[in-house]
Amino acid sequence: MATRLADRAGLLAWLFLLPSVLYIVALVAVPFALAIAFALSDVSAGDPSYDYVGGRNFERVFDDPVFWRSLGNTFVFTGISMVLIVVLGKVLANILVADFRGKWLVRFLVLLPWTTPVALSSISWLWLLDSIYSPIDWVLRFFGFLGPGENLYWLGQPGLAMTSVIAVHVWRLTPLAAVIMMAGLVAIPRDIEEQAMVDGAGYWRRMFEIKIPLVLPVAAVAALFGAVFTFTDMAVVRVLTRGGPNDATQVLASWAFYRGIEGGDVGQGAAIALFLFPLLLAAAIAILRVVRRIEVW
Amino acid sequence: MNDGLFDTPRTRRDVLRAAAMTAVAASLGTACAREESGGPIQPPSTGAPQETFSDPRTKLSGELKILLWSHFVPSHDEWFDKFAKDWGGKVGVAVTVDHIDQAQIPTRIAAEVQAGQGHDVIQYIATLSQYEPSVHDLKDLVDEANDRWGAQLDLCRKSSFNPATNRFYAYSPGWVPDPGNFRKSLWEPVGLPNGPTTWDELLEGAARIKSDKGVQLGLGMSQEIDSNMVLRALMWSYGASEQDENEKVVINSPETVAAVEYMTRLYQQAMTPEVFSWNAASNNQGLVSGKLSYIVNSISAWRTAQGSNPAVADDVFFVPALRGPKTALAAQHVLYNWIIPKHVTAVDAAKEFLLHYTANFASATYHSKLYDFCAWDGLTPNRNAWLTSDPFGAQPADKLAFLADAIPWSANIGHPGPASTAIGEVFNTFVIPNMFARAVKGEATPQQSVADAEKQVTAIFDKWRAAGLVGG
């Protein structure tokens, strides 16, 4: 008698996995293989014919000062954003797990930056950081921090432009970190905290010796998600500064786009974009390890 | 001058006024001052031109899919869509027209070229030299147009023809001038009621306006298209350029250094750091809202103001390219390039449509409210009459009359050479604005900044020269 399909566990497992595998192959593996192939070719926006050129694109990339600036900026933006996202996410999570009237409305509002498409929210920030009409400048002027007619030119000064890009990343990713850490906070058994209170531990001691250590694996997940999203994002830079002023906010993703698509040199653009891979690989391994630790815990 | 609006806003009225000003600015916020609803309110005093039709040279059928930008003057698109479909109806071709934001078009073309399918004929507002290997050579189309209407305007030819390969990678039937826009009420008190005519006068007048009235000058040094245009105009006026007529890189010259040094003085005396942060709409917004004394841009910002802020529109006047130590030249503001990708089968229909469109370019000029100029001057016989008596409500009516002589002071990107693939990449990676910005901000000396730019430009030229797409 033929075995029923429902009884063939191995086959069923593959059938259930197949959609995911196809999805990953089509949208991750194939584009990644194409990126490697393009990086070793002279493919341009106007000429898709493939000619192997070895490491020539990488040599040109290494000779390009904008690439090195973009690489440095990518790490600076990601590092600073990651720290701020974790710290502010933890603070926000503490607030959101507390009981107060209108908690659900506050949670909804806090989540909005994360749910808003990044292009739309970046355009809002573009207006907020406008050279002349910035409402932020208006408020600073109102309270006397800026003189009459004085502006900060948020996107026109290298330091302030970098700060602005980091601020937008932190603004949009902190809610995600907060939600992840909220899950960690509510999972802490209440008896542990109650026991500490009975033993006389104050708020800060409970925070640093109980809550933070227990939430740390979850915080790591939040940090790594923040890092991945910041490292790979080009929408914020493209909308706010287009990499300026004078390439001060150029990152790998945006420079790969400008060089590869706008400039027409797809091969070199692909070579630049491939430098995203090592860190993303490290981040993926780290996330998987942390998730495994959480499972064990 | 920030006209006191934001100086001490303590009352509710002040807040409301500030909000109103912000709303006016926001309404101008699409790229290069796309003209929003409102527009000029006076009815045209001169009628639209009669359109012509002649039978195509071959029997046509099937489909024709057209992709072009969303014009900065929306009335053009209303006219174009009907015009294209009417032509299709007469010749038996089903025409579809898609408009997208101009900034998205290069990405879209790249995607369609890679996919080997998409639109049959595509228009962009700058040179599309980078797509030469994947598009049809349109020499026969240009020859036919030249036979019908005479010689094509040189700046359009140089923006669509590659002398290194002897191919017309695009068909360029039109362009848009890039004059100086100034606020008469600001320039009159400094003794220049008709605006500056030289770069020296610009420095002198703009510096006085800034010191007397606090209103800055608006020439961008940012990673955007208008900065790319105006800084090349300055370089040419000083006798400098990225390449010579034979496509050899010549950017590292005493003339380029002198232009950078001039811009440093201009920035220090007449501008603020906002010019490093601009996008393509910023200078329009600043002019129309009264925050800038002078910008370099097409007439679209002023057309916008005619509807949204008529008082400012009446105060905005124009000047041709400013004269420098060597010459007076401005880059074309917009340059129309039409391409037919190699994967397209409706090639005949595309070419016949482009000939029909060119034959009726007078309508394009009229419905773009005198924004579009034709590459074959004889095809717009009424243009000078329109310019001297604006059908769309200019005050005074001859405000645009100076554009009748725009050709001698306009040049293509890449002047004195062609707009090649290398020039396109230099343009799109903002090498020139960054060269100026670095020196102006004191991050490098003018000599060092120019030398660094030369290194970048040379690397780009070498790459495309090796690919056979650049001469020299």
Boltz contact constraints between the chains, C-beta under 6 A:
constraints:
  - contact:
      token1: [A, 45]
      token2: [B, 110]
      max_distance: 6.0
  - contact:
      token1: [A, 45]
      token2: [B, 130]
      max_distance: 6.0
  - contact:
      token1: [A, 46]
      token2: [B, 130]
      max_distance: 6.0
  - contact:
      token1: [A, 46]
      token2: [B, 131]
      max_distance: 6.0
  - contact:
      token1: [A, 46]
      token2: [B, 132]
      max_distance: 6.0
  - contact:
      token1: [A, 46]
      token2: [B, 133]
      max_distance: 6.0
  - contact:
      token1: [A, 46]
      token2: [B, 134]
      max_distance: 6.0
  - contact:
      token1: [A, 47]
      token2: [B, 133]
      max_distance: 6.0
  - contact:
      token1: [A, 48]
      token2: [B, 114]
      max_distance: 6.0
  - contact:
      token1: [A, 131]
      token2: [B, 274]
      max_distance: 6.0
  - contact:
      token1: [A, 131]
      token2: [B, 277]
      max_distance: 6.0
  - contact:
      token1: [A, 132]
      token2: [B, 291]
      max_distance: 6.0
  - contact:
      token1: [A, 133]
      token2: [B, 22]
      max_distance: 6.0
  - contact:
      token1: [A, 133]
      token2: [B, 25]
      max_distance: 6.0
  - contact:
      token1: [A, 138]
      token2: [B, 6]
      max_distance: 6.0
  - contact:
      token1: [A, 141]
      token2: [B, 6]
      max_distance: 6.0
  - contact:
      token1: [A, 148]
      token2: [B, 7]
      max_distance: 6.0
  - contact:
      token1: [A, 149]
      token2: [B, 2]
      max_distance: 6.0
  - contact:
      token1: [A, 153]
      token2: [B, 273]
      max_distance: 6.0
  - contact:
      token1: [A, 153]
      token2: [B, 274]
      max_distance: 6.0
  - contact:
      token1: [A, 155]
      token2: [B, 277]
      max_distance: 6.0
  - contact:
      token1: [A, 156]
      token2: [B, 273]
      max_distance: 6.0
  - contact:
      token1: [A, 156]
      token2: [B, 274]
      max_distance: 6.0
  - contact:
      token1: [A, 156]
      token2: [B, 276]
      max_distance: 6.0
  - contact:
      token1: [A, 156]
      token2: [B, 277]
      max_distance: 6.0
  - contact:
      token1: [A, 157]
      token2: [B, 273]
      max_distance: 6.0
  - contact:
      token1: [A, 242]
      token2: [B, 223]
      max_distance: 6.0
  - contact:
      token1: [A, 243]
      token2: [B, 223]
      max_distance: 6.0
  - contact:
      token1: [A, 244]
      token2: [B, 222]
      max_distance: 6.0
  - contact:
      token1: [A, 244]
      token2: [B, 223]
      max_distance: 6.0
  - contact:
      token1: [A, 245]
      token2: [B, 276]
      max_distance: 6.0
  - contact:
      token1: [A, 246]
      token2: [B, 434]
      max_distance: 6.0
  - contact:
      token1: [A, 246]
      token2: [B, 437]
      max_distance: 6.0
  - contact:
      token1: [A, 246]
      token2: [B, 438]
      max_distance: 6.0
  - contact:
      token1: [A, 258]
      token2: [B, 429]
      max_distance: 6.0
  - contact:
      token1: [A, 261]
      token2: [B, 107]
      max_distance: 6.0
  - contact:
      token1: [A, 261]
      token2: [B, 110]
      max_distance: 6.0
  - contact:
      token1: [A, 262]
      token2: [B, 428]
      max_distance: 6.0
  - contact:
      token1: [A, 263]
      token2: [B, 425]
      max_distance: 6.0
  - contact:
      token1: [A, 263]
      token2: [B, 428]
      max_distance: 6.0
  - contact:
      token1: [A, 263]
      token2: [B, 429]
      max_distance: 6.0
  - contact:
      token1: [A, 264]
      token2: [B, 130]
      max_distance: 6.0
  - contact:
      token1: [A, 264]
      token2: [B, 425]
      max_distance: 6.0
